[in-house]
Amino acid sequence: MKDTKRRGKPASLVYRWRLSASLVVFASVLTGGEALAQSEGALQGAWSMVGTECPQVFEFSNGQPEFRDRGSSVNTGIIIRGKTMIGPMSTCSIGRVSENQGLYKVSLNCASSIMFDEISVSLKLVDAQHFHRIDPDFPEISREYQKCSP
């Protein structure tokens, strides 16, 4: 991938930031909004991109998920705790959540060690064990995540 810049950030950093933000959005879907209130407990926890084995990304201590190597360049996981989403590069607070025909748009306020940003992500819940993160700019592009258990 060509290392282009977007808003002064290297492309790889933008990708990782969007990935983290998307995960945070998912967290907001899990904890925010009236329509999601019934799913709140089921959506909390650790999630990894389908195709990645959960034990490669997470370890569990007393039933609580932690990243094996949060800074890894191949980390595709997120952890949702309450109204906080923790991704590989940032931590986000879940803000507004709106729903339209089963598609949830989540507003996240994210921070890393070097920047702050507000982003939106779109999520489509498949079932209690899977969701799709959809790129808001390119809805035909999505990634599937699976729930990880201890």
C-alpha positions, 0 to 999 in steps of 0.5 A: 500500500502506498504511504499516502497522507490524509490530513497529515497522517500516514495512511497506515495510521489513518487505517488503524485510527479508523479501525479503532474508531469503528470498534469504538462505534461498535461499543457505543452500539452495544451500550447506547440507544434505546434499540440496543438496550436489550443487547447491551450485556451480550455486546460487552466484551472482546471482539476480533475480526473474523479470520483471526483466532481470539487467543492470538489477540486476547488473554483473559484474567478473572474473566476479563479480556486484555490484549496480548499485545495491544500495540501489535500492527496486526491486532484486529481486536476491540474491547467494549467495557461499558461506554468505552471502546478500547482498540489497538491504537486508541480508546473511545467514548461512545456518544450518539447512536442512531438506528435506521433499518437495523444499521447503527451509526455511532459517534465516537470521541477517541484519543490516542497518545498523540491525538483526539478525534471524533468519528462515526462508524456504522454497524450491523448486528448479525447475531449475538456472536457477530457484527459487521463494521461498515465503512460510512464512506464506502458502504459496500466495504465491510468487515465481520467481527466475532465475539471472543470468550474466556 
